[in-house]
Amino acid sequence: METVSTAKSHGGVQGVYRHSSKVTGSTMTFAVFVPPQAASGPVPVLWYLSGLTCTHANVMEKGEYRAAAAERGVIVVAPDTSPRGAHVADEPDNWQFGSGAGFYLDATQEPYAAHYNMYSYIVDELTALIAAEFPADMKRQGIFGHSMGGHGALTIALKHPDRFASCSAFAPIVQPSTADWSRPALEKYLGNDELAWRSYDAVALIEDGKRFPEFLVDQGSADPFLKTGLRPELLVDACQAAGIPVTLNMREGYDHSYFFISTFMASHIAWHAARLGR
């Protein structure tokens, strides 16, 4: 692991790091904020998964999470959203697919299967790296994200309830198999068999028997993607049918941007910290 940069912030350290990933076959960059409490021993880990077109830097620069993470004593990990590089297959003119749009799945279709394995990258490879290189209490992990990253957080939590004690999302894509901006990506990454898509669809996973203790979702009422791409009511319906507690906060007048996310970031971190024992 290579350290790209570090800076002191709120008594902790905001770092950016780079490593060669075997899972994605590319160089991956990620950000980690370590709070001051880590000087006394391992602290809980909170994973933040970003949305379409983002890198690790979007939430690091705009998310305003460090003060809350330092107060609550949690590490925040912000991975990239896809593999990158001239050798990685891409559609440069399509912001909903390829670079910046890995959808936190493991692709099965060529030429994407060689590199687009963000699910295994997050769940296996980067998790092992965080455990080895940072003062992280891996027995206390939470996960959250925005939009495509909200989709990733929900699906990863549903498939690993033994690993994650908490899961929340900002404006998540809750049913990507039927949403207008994600269905084409699933077809390209996973092929035409829609049964294969269900493993990366939060609503479908719940319908198929996956469970998680509870979810927190914040959604802006002025989000331009609300009715066609996000549709949080589908997650609420699925959770209610399955007996999963879910809190949906409709935030009047807020859009899909980091102005929205940063407004409610501290409340999400506090919510996670309470469930991670901090």
N, C-alpha and C positions, 0 to 999 in steps of 0.2 A: 504494500500500500504506500502510495506517495502522498505526502501532504502538499496540497496546492497553496493553501493559505490558512492562517489562523488570526483571529482578532478577539480581544477581550470584550465582553459585553455582559452587562448586568451581573458582574462578578464571575461569570462563567466564560467559556471559550466557544466561539463560533468558528468551525473549521470547514474547509472544503478539501475533499480527498479524491484520489484517482487510483484505479487499479485495473489490471488486465483480467477480464472475465472469461472464464472457460465456458460458462453457460450461454452467454450472448456472442461469444467470439469477437469481442470488441473491447475497447477501453471504456470503462464506465466511471462517471463522476458522480459524487454524492456529497451532501452536506450533513454535518452533525453538530448540534449544539449540546455541550456538556455543561450542566449547571454547577454552581459552586459547591453544592452539597456532595458532589462526587469526590471531592477531596477527602472525605471521611469514609468512603466506601461505595460499593455499587448502588446505583439508583435505577428506578424503573425506566422503561424505554417506550416512547410513543412514536410510531411510524406515521409519517404524513405522505400520502400519495397524491401527486399533482395531476392536473387535467391536460386536455388536448393542447398541443403546441408548447407546453411548458418544459422547462428543465428543472434541475434542483434549485436554480437560482430564483425562480419566481416567488416561491413562498419565503425563501430566505431573505429576499429584499423587500417584499411587500406584505408578508403575512403577519408581522408584528407579534411573533410568538415568544420571543426571548424573555421578556419581562415576566410573563406568566409562567414559563417553564422554569425560570430561575426561582421564582417565588415558591413554586410547587415542588421543585427538586426532581424534575424529569428530564431525561435525554430526549431530544427530538431528532429523528433521522429523516432526511428528505432525499430519496433516491431520484434519479432521472426517470423519464417516462418511456424511454425506448433505447435500444442500441443505436449507435451513430458511427458514421465513417463512410468513406467513399466506397468501401467494399460491401456495405450493407444495402440490400435492396430497398428501394424507396420510390415514392411517387411525389416528387418535389412540389408539384402544383396542387396536391390534395392534402389539406391540413387535417383531415379526419382519418388519415391512414399513413402508415409508415413512420418516418422520423417524427418524434414527438407524439406518437399515437400508438403506443404498444399495447394498450388495453389490458395490461396485466394478465396476459394469457400466455400459453405455450403454443406457438403456431405449429400446425401439422402439414401445411401446404408449402411446396417450393415456389419461389426461392426464399420464402420467409422463415421456414422452419430452422434454417441454419443459425439465425440470429435473434429472432423475435421470441424470446423465452423469458419474458419479464416475470411471469408467475414464479417459475423456478428460481430466477435470479433473486427475487425478494424473499421468498419463503426459505430457500436453502442457502444459496451462496452468500448473499449480502448479510443474512442473519448470522451465519458462521463468522463472517469477517467482523461484524459489530461485536459479537461475543468475545472474539479474540483480542481486539484492538482497543476497546473502550471499557470504562468502568460501568458496565451495564448489568443490571439484575435481570437476566433473561427469563426468570420465573414470573416477572411482572411486566407484561407487555400489553400495550393498547395500540389501536390502529385507527386512523381516520384519513379523510381525503376530500378532494373537491372534484365534482363533475365526473370525468372518466376515472379520476382517482378515488372518488366516492364509490363508484362501481367496484373498483379494485379492492377497496377496504372492506366493503360489504361481503364480496364473494370470498376473499381470503379469510375473513373472520368466520364466515359460515362453514368453511371447510376445515378450520383449525380452532374450534372453540376451546380446545385443551391448551392452546398456546396463548390466546388473547383473552384478557379479562374484560376488555371494553372495546366498543366500536361506535364511531359516529361519522357523520358525513355532512359536507356542505353541498347542496344542490347535486346529489348523485344521479347518475344514469342508472335507474333501478331495474330496468328490463331492456338491456341492450339488444336482445334478439329481435325486438319489434320497434325499436326507436329509429327514427329516420337517419340519424348521423352515426349510428354504430352498426346497424345490420350489415351494410356493405363491407365494413371492416371484418366482421366475424366471418363472412363468407370467404373473403380473400385469405384470411389467416387459417381458418378451420375447415373450409370446404363447404359443400352443399348440404351435408347431412345436419339438419337443424338439431338433432338429438345431441350432437357433439357440442353445440353452443350452450346447452343448458348448464354445463359445468362452470360457465363464466357469466351467469345471469342470476342476480340475487333473487328475483321473484321466482324463477324456475327452481333454484336450489331449495328454497323454502317449500315450494309445492312438492318437491321430490324428497322431502323429509329432513333436510338440514335444519339445525336449530342453533340459536345463540341466545344468551340470557336477556339482552335488551339492546335497543338501538336508539340513538339520538340523531335527528336530522334537522338541519336548518335550511330553509328554502326562501329565496326572495320572491315576493309576489310580482315584481316587475322584471323578472328574469325572462328574456326573449325566447329561451329554449324550454320554458316550463311545460307547455302543453304538447310539444311534439317530441322532445328529446329526453326530458327528465321524468315527469309524471309521478311524483312522489306518492300520490294516492294509491298507485298499484302496489307499492311496498307496504303501505298501511293496511290495505285489504289483505295481502298475503300474510302479514304478521298477525293480524286479528284472527284470521282463519286458523293459524297454527298455534295461537296462544303465546306469541312472542310480544312482550311489551315494547312499544315503540312510541317515542315522542317526536311529533312533527311540529316544528315551530315555523309558521308562515310569517315571514318578516316583511311587513307592509312597505312597499316602495323600493326595496333593495333589488339589485340586479344580479348578474352572474360574476361580477368582477371581484378583485381583491379588496376593493372598498367594502364590499359585503363581507368577505371572509374575515378581514382584519377586525371588523366591528365585533364579531362574535367569537373570535379565536380564543380569547382569555376564558370565556365561559365554557368552551369545549375542553380546554386543557384542565380547568378546574374539575369538570365532570369526570374526565378520565382519571385525574389524580386521586379523586375520592374512591374510585374503583380499583386503583392500583396501590392503595394503602399509603398515599402521601397526603 
